[in-house]
Amino acid sequence: MRIYFFSGVSLADDVNYWTQSIATGLHGDWPPLKYHWHVRLGLILPCALLLKIFGLKLWAPYIFTMIAGLLEIVLTYHIALRLTNPRTARLAAWFCVF
């Protein structure tokens, strides 16, 4: 479900982070934007690495957010499975999917 409905760019803060990732990954600039006051290193640096590896492709920065979203579902399931029963763990994972 999450892969099917993955939207990619939302034209909110995503555009700023993508611009910072391009400046860091492709041009080597740091700080990426001189007048941009917020830098999310946990998002910018992995996306910059993916842009450095794959080049300037529209899908390259969003691979990280897709993998992180899928990893969130798997981790939620396994943590809930350790703490509760399998039925509740599946329900928790489904809540993460939606």
KEPA-862845 format. One record per atom (N, C-alpha, C, O): residue number from 1; residue in one letter; atom name; x, y, z. Coordinates in Angstrom, 1 decimal. Example, Ala and Ser with C-alpha at 12.3 -4.5 7.8 and 13.67 -1.06 7.14 Angstrom:
BEGIN
PT  pos  code  site       X       Y       Z
PT    1     A     N    13.2    -5.7     7.8
PT    1     A    CA    12.3    -4.5     7.8
PT    1     A     C    13.2    -3.3     7.8
PT    1     A     O    14.2    -3.3     8.5
PT    2     S     N    12.8    -2.2     7.1
PT    2     S    CA    13.7    -1.1     7.1
PT    2     S     C    12.9     0.0     7.9
PT    2     S     O    13.4     1.1     8.0
REM end
This chain:
BEGIN
PT  pos  code  site       X       Y       Z
PT    1     M     N     0.8    -1.2     0.0
PT    1     M    CA     0.0     0.0     0.0
PT    1     M     C     0.9     1.3     0.0
PT    1     M     O     0.6     2.2    -0.7
PT    2     R     N     1.9     1.2     0.8
PT    2     R    CA     2.7     2.4     0.9
PT    2     R     C     3.5     2.7    -0.4
PT    2     R     O     3.7     3.8    -0.8
PT    3     I     N     3.9     1.6    -1.0
PT    3     I    CA     4.7     1.8    -2.3
PT    3     I     C     3.7     2.3    -3.4
PT    3     I     O     4.0     3.1    -4.2
PT    4     Y     N     2.5     1.7    -3.4
PT    4     Y    CA     1.5     2.1    -4.4
PT    4     Y     C     1.1     3.6    -4.3
PT    4     Y     O     1.0     4.3    -5.3
PT    5     F     N     0.9     4.1    -3.1
PT    5     F    CA     0.5     5.4    -2.9
PT    5     F     C     1.6     6.4    -2.5
PT    5     F     O     1.3     7.5    -2.1
PT    6     F     N     2.8     6.0    -2.8
PT    6     F    CA     3.9     6.9    -2.5
PT    6     F     C     3.9     8.1    -3.5
PT    6     F     O     3.8     7.9    -4.7
PT    7     S     N     3.9     9.3    -2.9
PT    7     S    CA     3.6    10.5    -3.7
PT    7     S     C     4.9    11.2    -4.1
PT    7     S     O     4.9    12.0    -5.1
PT    8     G     N     6.0    11.0    -3.4
PT    8     G    CA     7.2    11.7    -3.8
PT    8     G     C     7.2    13.1    -3.2
PT    8     G     O     7.0    13.3    -2.0
PT    9     V     N     7.4    14.1    -4.1
PT    9     V    CA     7.5    15.5    -3.7
PT    9     V     C     6.1    16.0    -3.4
PT    9     V     O     5.1    15.7    -4.0
PT   10     S     N     6.1    16.8    -2.3
PT   10     S    CA     4.8    17.4    -1.9
PT   10     S     C     4.8    18.9    -2.1
PT   10     S     O     3.8    19.5    -1.7
PT   11     L     N     5.8    19.5    -2.6
PT   11     L    CA     5.9    20.9    -2.9
PT   11     L     C     5.8    21.8    -1.6
PT   11     L     O     5.4    22.9    -1.7
PT   12     A     N     6.2    21.2    -0.5
PT   12     A    CA     6.2    22.0     0.8
PT   12     A     C     7.7    22.2     1.1
PT   12     A     O     8.4    22.8     0.4
PT   13     D     N     8.1    21.6     2.2
PT   13     D    CA     9.5    21.7     2.6
PT   13     D     C    10.4    20.8     1.7
PT   13     D     O    11.6    20.9     1.7
PT   14     D     N     9.8    19.8     1.1
PT   14     D    CA    10.6    18.8     0.3
PT   14     D     C    11.4    19.5    -0.8
PT   14     D     O    12.5    19.1    -1.1
PT   15     V     N    10.9    20.6    -1.4
PT   15     V    CA    11.6    21.3    -2.4
PT   15     V     C    12.9    22.0    -1.8
PT   15     V     O    13.9    21.9    -2.4
PT   16     N     N    12.8    22.5    -0.6
PT   16     N    CA    14.0    23.1     0.0
PT   16     N     C    15.0    22.0     0.3
PT   16     N     O    16.2    22.2     0.1
PT   17     Y     N    14.6    20.8     0.8
PT   17     Y    CA    15.5    19.8     1.2
PT   17     Y     C    16.1    19.2    -0.1
PT   17     Y     O    17.3    18.8    -0.1
PT   18     W     N    15.4    19.1    -1.2
PT   18     W    CA    15.9    18.6    -2.4
PT   18     W     C    17.0    19.6    -3.0
PT   18     W     O    18.0    19.1    -3.5
PT   19     T     N    16.7    20.9    -2.9
PT   19     T    CA    17.7    21.9    -3.3
PT   19     T     C    18.9    21.8    -2.5
PT   19     T     O    20.0    21.9    -3.0
PT   20     Q     N    18.8    21.6    -1.2
PT   20     Q    CA    20.0    21.4    -0.3
PT   20     Q     C    20.7    20.1    -0.7
PT   20     Q     O    22.0    20.1    -0.7
PT   21     S     N    20.0    19.0    -1.0
PT   21     S    CA    20.7    17.8    -1.4
PT   21     S     C    21.4    17.9    -2.7
PT   21     S     O    22.5    17.4    -2.8
PT   22     I     N    20.8    18.6    -3.6
PT   22     I    CA    21.5    18.9    -4.9
PT   22     I     C    22.8    19.7    -4.7
PT   22     I     O    23.9    19.4    -5.2
PT   23     A     N    22.7    20.8    -3.9
PT   23     A    CA    23.8    21.6    -3.6
PT   23     A     C    24.9    20.9    -2.9
PT   23     A     O    26.1    21.1    -3.2
PT   24     T     N    24.6    20.0    -2.0
PT   24     T    CA    25.6    19.2    -1.3
PT   24     T     C    26.1    18.1    -2.1
PT   24     T     O    27.3    17.9    -2.2
PT   25     G     N    25.2    17.3    -2.7
PT   25     G    CA    25.7    16.1    -3.4
PT   25     G     C    26.3    16.3    -4.7
PT   25     G     O    27.3    15.6    -5.0
PT   26     L     N    25.8    17.2    -5.5
PT   26     L    CA    26.4    17.4    -6.8
PT   26     L     C    27.4    18.5    -6.9
PT   26     L     O    28.3    18.5    -7.7
PT   27     H     N    27.3    19.6    -6.1
PT   27     H    CA    28.2    20.7    -6.2
PT   27     H     C    29.2    20.8    -5.0
PT   27     H     O    30.1    21.5    -5.1
PT   28     G     N    29.0    20.0    -3.9
PT   28     G    CA    29.9    20.0    -2.8
PT   28     G     C    29.8    21.2    -1.9
PT   28     G     O    30.7    21.5    -1.2
PT   29     D     N    28.7    21.9    -2.0
PT   29     D    CA    28.6    23.2    -1.2
PT   29     D     C    28.1    22.8     0.2
PT   29     D     O    27.2    22.0     0.4
PT   30     W     N    28.7    23.4     1.2
PT   30     W    CA    28.2    23.3     2.6
PT   30     W     C    28.5    24.6     3.3
PT   30     W     O    29.7    25.0     3.3
PT   31     P     N    27.6    25.2     3.9
PT   31     P    CA    26.2    24.8     4.0
PT   31     P     C    25.5    24.9     2.7
PT   31     P     O    25.9    25.8     1.9
PT   32     P     N    24.5    24.1     2.4
PT   32     P    CA    23.9    24.1     1.0
PT   32     P     C    23.4    25.4     0.6
PT   32     P     O    23.7    25.9    -0.5
PT   33     L     N    22.6    26.1     1.4
PT   33     L    CA    22.0    27.4     1.1
PT   33     L     C    22.4    28.3     2.2
PT   33     L     O    22.1    28.1     3.4
PT   34     K     N    23.0    29.5     1.9
PT   34     K    CA    23.4    30.4     2.9
PT   34     K     C    22.3    31.0     3.7
PT   34     K     O    22.5    31.3     4.9
PT   35     Y     N    21.2    31.2     3.1
PT   35     Y    CA    20.1    31.9     3.8
PT   35     Y     C    19.0    30.9     4.2
PT   35     Y     O    17.9    31.4     4.6
PT   36     H     N    19.2    29.7     4.2
PT   36     H    CA    18.3    28.7     4.6
PT   36     H     C    18.6    28.2     6.0
PT   36     H     O    19.7    27.6     6.2
PT   37     W     N    17.8    28.5     7.0
PT   37     W    CA    18.2    28.3     8.4
PT   37     W     C    18.0    26.9     8.9
PT   37     W     O    18.5    26.6    10.0
PT   38     H     N    17.2    26.1     8.3
PT   38     H    CA    17.0    24.7     8.8
PT   38     H     C    17.7    23.7     7.9
PT   38     H     O    17.5    23.7     6.7
PT   39     V     N    18.5    22.8     8.5
PT   39     V    CA    19.2    21.8     7.8
PT   39     V     C    18.9    20.5     8.5
PT   39     V     O    19.3    20.3     9.7
PT   40     R     N    18.2    19.6     7.9
PT   40     R    CA    18.0    18.3     8.4
PT   40     R     C    19.0    17.3     7.9
PT   40     R     O    18.9    16.7     6.8
PT   41     L     N    20.1    17.1     8.7
PT   41     L    CA    21.2    16.3     8.3
PT   41     L     C    20.8    14.9     8.0
PT   41     L     O    21.4    14.2     7.1
PT   42     G     N    19.9    14.3     8.8
PT   42     G    CA    19.5    12.9     8.6
PT   42     G     C    18.7    12.7     7.3
PT   42     G     O    18.6    11.6     6.9
PT   43     L     N    18.2    13.8     6.7
PT   43     L    CA    17.6    13.7     5.4
PT   43     L     C    18.5    14.2     4.3
PT   43     L     O    18.5    13.6     3.2
PT   44     I     N    19.1    15.3     4.5
PT   44     I    CA    19.9    15.9     3.4
PT   44     I     C    21.1    15.0     3.0
PT   44     I     O    21.4    14.8     1.8
PT   45     L     N    21.9    14.5     4.0
PT   45     L    CA    23.1    13.8     3.7
PT   45     L     C    22.8    12.5     3.0
PT   45     L     O    23.5    12.1     2.0
PT   46     P     N    21.9    11.6     3.4
PT   46     P    CA    21.6    10.4     2.6
PT   46     P     C    21.1    10.7     1.2
PT   46     P     O    21.4    10.0     0.3
PT   47     C     N    20.2    11.8     1.1
PT   47     C    CA    19.8    12.1    -0.3
PT   47     C     C    20.9    12.7    -1.1
PT   47     C     O    20.9    12.4    -2.3
PT   48     A     N    21.8    13.4    -0.5
PT   48     A    CA    23.0    13.9    -1.3
PT   48     A     C    23.8    12.7    -1.7
PT   48     A     O    24.4    12.8    -2.8
PT   49     L     N    24.0    11.7    -0.9
PT   49     L    CA    24.8    10.6    -1.3
PT   49     L     C    24.1     9.8    -2.4
PT   49     L     O    24.8     9.4    -3.4
PT   50     L     N    22.8     9.7    -2.4
PT   50     L    CA    22.1     9.0    -3.5
PT   50     L     C    22.1     9.8    -4.8
PT   50     L     O    22.3     9.3    -5.9
PT   51     L     N    22.1    11.2    -4.7
PT   51     L    CA    22.3    12.0    -5.9
PT   51     L     C    23.7    11.9    -6.4
PT   51     L     O    23.9    11.9    -7.6
PT   52     K     N    24.7    11.7    -5.5
PT   52     K    CA    26.1    11.5    -6.0
PT   52     K     C    26.2    10.2    -6.7
PT   52     K     O    27.0    10.1    -7.7
PT   53     I     N    25.5     9.2    -6.2
PT   53     I    CA    25.6     7.8    -6.8
PT   53     I     C    24.9     7.8    -8.1
PT   53     I     O    25.4     7.3    -9.1
PT   54     F     N    23.6     8.2    -8.1
PT   54     F    CA    22.7     8.0    -9.3
PT   54     F     C    22.7     9.2   -10.2
PT   54     F     O    22.2     9.1   -11.3
PT   55     G     N    23.2    10.3    -9.8
PT   55     G    CA    23.1    11.5   -10.6
PT   55     G     C    21.7    12.2   -10.4
PT   55     G     O    21.0    11.8    -9.5
PT   56     L     N    21.5    13.3   -11.2
PT   56     L    CA    20.3    14.1   -11.0
PT   56     L     C    19.1    13.4   -11.7
PT   56     L     O    18.8    13.7   -12.8
PT   57     K     N    18.5    12.5   -11.0
PT   57     K    CA    17.3    11.9   -11.4
PT   57     K     C    16.2    12.3   -10.5
PT   57     K     O    16.4    12.6    -9.3
PT   58     L     N    15.0    12.4   -11.0
PT   58     L    CA    13.8    12.8   -10.1
PT   58     L     C    13.6    11.9    -9.0
PT   58     L     O    13.2    12.3    -7.9
PT   59     W     N    13.8    10.6    -9.2
PT   59     W    CA    13.5     9.6    -8.2
PT   59     W     C    14.6     9.4    -7.2
PT   59     W     O    14.4     8.8    -6.1
PT   60     A     N    15.8     9.9    -7.4
PT   60     A    CA    17.0     9.6    -6.6
PT   60     A     C    16.8    10.0    -5.1
PT   60     A     O    17.1     9.3    -4.2
PT   61     P     N    16.4    11.3    -4.9
PT   61     P    CA    16.3    11.7    -3.5
PT   61     P     C    15.2    11.0    -2.7
PT   61     P     O    15.2    11.0    -1.5
PT   62     Y     N    14.2    10.5    -3.4
PT   62     Y    CA    13.0     9.9    -2.7
PT   62     Y     C    13.2     8.4    -2.4
PT   62     Y     O    12.3     7.8    -1.8
PT   63     I     N    14.3     7.8    -2.9
PT   63     I    CA    14.5     6.4    -2.5
PT   63     I     C    14.7     6.3    -1.0
PT   63     I     O    14.2     5.3    -0.4
PT   64     F     N    15.4     7.3    -0.4
PT   64     F    CA    15.7     7.2     1.0
PT   64     F     C    14.4     7.3     1.8
PT   64     F     O    14.3     6.5     2.8
PT   65     T     N    13.5     8.2     1.5
PT   65     T    CA    12.3     8.3     2.2
PT   65     T     C    11.4     7.1     2.0
PT   65     T     O    10.7     6.7     3.0
PT   66     M     N    11.4     6.5     0.9
PT   66     M    CA    10.6     5.2     0.6
PT   66     M     C    11.2     4.1     1.5
PT   66     M     O    10.4     3.4     2.1
PT   67     I     N    12.5     3.9     1.4
PT   67     I    CA    13.1     2.8     2.2
PT   67     I     C    12.9     3.1     3.7
PT   67     I     O    12.6     2.1     4.5
PT   68     A     N    13.0     4.3     4.2
PT   68     A    CA    12.8     4.6     5.6
PT   68     A     C    11.3     4.3     6.0
PT   68     A     O    11.1     3.9     7.1
PT   69     G     N    10.4     4.6     5.1
PT   69     G    CA     9.0     4.3     5.4
PT   69     G     C     8.7     2.9     5.5
PT   69     G     O     7.9     2.4     6.4
PT   70     L     N     9.3     2.1     4.6
PT   70     L    CA     9.1     0.6     4.6
PT   70     L     C     9.8     0.0     5.9
PT   70     L     O     9.3    -0.9     6.5
PT   71     L     N    11.0     0.6     6.2
PT   71     L    CA    11.7     0.1     7.4
PT   71     L     C    10.9     0.4     8.7
PT   71     L     O    10.9    -0.4     9.6
PT   72     E     N    10.2     1.5     8.7
PT   72     E    CA     9.4     1.9     9.8
PT   72     E     C     8.3     0.8    10.0
PT   72     E     O     8.0     0.5    11.2
PT   73     I     N     7.7     0.3     9.0
PT   73     I    CA     6.6    -0.7     9.1
PT   73     I     C     7.2    -2.0     9.6
PT   73     I     O     6.6    -2.6    10.5
PT   74     V     N     8.3    -2.4     9.1
PT   74     V    CA     9.0    -3.6     9.6
PT   74     V     C     9.4    -3.5    11.0
PT   74     V     O     9.2    -4.5    11.8
PT   75     L     N    10.0    -2.4    11.4
PT   75     L    CA    10.4    -2.3    12.8
PT   75     L     C     9.2    -2.2    13.7
PT   75     L     O     9.3    -2.7    14.8
PT   76     T     N     8.2    -1.5    13.3
PT   76     T    CA     7.0    -1.5    14.2
PT   76     T     C     6.4    -2.9    14.4
PT   76     T     O     6.0    -3.2    15.5
PT   77     Y     N     6.4    -3.7    13.3
PT   77     Y    CA     5.8    -5.0    13.5
PT   77     Y     C     6.7    -5.8    14.5
PT   77     Y     O     6.2    -6.5    15.3
PT   78     H     N     8.0    -5.8    14.3
PT   78     H    CA     8.9    -6.6    15.1
PT   78     H     C     8.9    -6.1    16.6
PT   78     H     O     8.9    -7.0    17.5
PT   79     I     N     8.8    -4.8    16.8
PT   79     I    CA     8.8    -4.3    18.2
PT   79     I     C     7.5    -4.7    18.8
PT   79     I     O     7.4    -5.1    20.0
PT   80     A     N     6.4    -4.5    18.1
PT   80     A    CA     5.1    -4.9    18.6
PT   80     A     C     5.0    -6.4    18.9
PT   80     A     O     4.3    -6.8    19.8
PT   81     L     N     5.6    -7.2    18.0
PT   81     L    CA     5.6    -8.6    18.2
PT   81     L     C     6.3    -9.1    19.5
PT   81     L     O     5.9   -10.0    20.1
PT   82     R     N     7.4    -8.4    19.8
PT   82     R    CA     8.1    -8.7    21.1
PT   82     R     C     7.3    -8.3    22.3
PT   82     R     O     7.4    -8.9    23.3
PT   83     L     N     6.5    -7.2    22.2
PT   83     L    CA     5.8    -6.7    23.3
PT   83     L     C     4.3    -7.2    23.5
PT   83     L     O     3.8    -7.3    24.6
PT   84     T     N     3.8    -7.7    22.3
PT   84     T    CA     2.4    -8.1    22.4
PT   84     T     C     2.2    -9.4    21.6
PT   84     T     O     3.2   -10.1    21.3
PT   85     N     N     1.0    -9.7    21.2
PT   85     N    CA     0.8   -11.0    20.4
PT   85     N     C     0.9   -10.7    18.9
PT   85     N     O     0.9    -9.5    18.5
PT   86     P     N     0.9   -11.7    18.1
PT   86     P    CA     1.0   -11.5    16.6
PT   86     P     C    -0.1   -10.7    16.0
PT   86     P     O     0.1    -9.9    15.1
PT   87     R     N    -1.3   -10.9    16.5
PT   87     R    CA    -2.5   -10.1    15.9
PT   87     R     C    -2.3    -8.6    16.2
PT   87     R     O    -2.6    -7.8    15.2
PT   88     T     N    -1.9    -8.2    17.3
PT   88     T    CA    -1.7    -6.8    17.6
PT   88     T     C    -0.5    -6.3    16.8
PT   88     T     O    -0.5    -5.1    16.4
PT   89     A     N     0.5    -7.1    16.6
PT   89     A    CA     1.7    -6.6    15.8
PT   89     A     C     1.3    -6.4    14.4
PT   89     A     O     1.7    -5.4    13.8
PT   90     R     N     0.4    -7.3    13.8
PT   90     R    CA    -0.1    -7.0    12.5
PT   90     R     C    -0.9    -5.8    12.4
PT   90     R     O    -0.8    -5.0    11.4
PT   91     L     N    -1.7    -5.5    13.4
PT   91     L    CA    -2.5    -4.3    13.4
PT   91     L     C    -1.7    -3.1    13.5
PT   91     L     O    -2.0    -2.1    12.8
PT   92     A     N    -0.7    -3.1    14.3
PT   92     A    CA     0.2    -2.0    14.4
PT   92     A     C     1.0    -1.7    13.1
PT   92     A     O     1.1    -0.5    12.7
PT   93     A     N     1.4    -2.8    12.4
PT   93     A    CA     2.0    -2.6    11.1
PT   93     A     C     1.0    -2.0    10.1
PT   93     A     O     1.4    -1.2     9.3
PT   94     W     N    -0.2    -2.4    10.1
PT   94     W    CA    -1.2    -1.9     9.2
PT   94     W     C    -1.5    -0.4     9.5
PT   94     W     O    -1.7     0.4     8.6
PT   95     F     N    -1.5     0.0    10.8
PT   95     F    CA    -1.6     1.4    11.1
PT   95     F     C    -0.5     2.2    10.5
PT   95     F     O    -0.7     3.3    10.1
PT   96     C     N     0.7     1.6    10.5
PT   96     C    CA     1.9     2.3     9.9
PT   96     C     C     1.7     2.4     8.4
PT   96     C     O     2.1     3.4     7.8
PT   97     V     N     1.1     1.4     7.8
PT   97     V    CA     1.0     1.5     6.3
PT   97     V     C     0.1     2.6     5.9
PT   97     V     O     0.3     3.3     4.9
PT   98     F     N    -1.0     2.8     6.7
PT   98     F    CA    -1.9     3.8     6.3
PT   98     F     C    -1.6     5.2     7.0
PT   98     F     O    -2.3     6.1     6.7
REM end
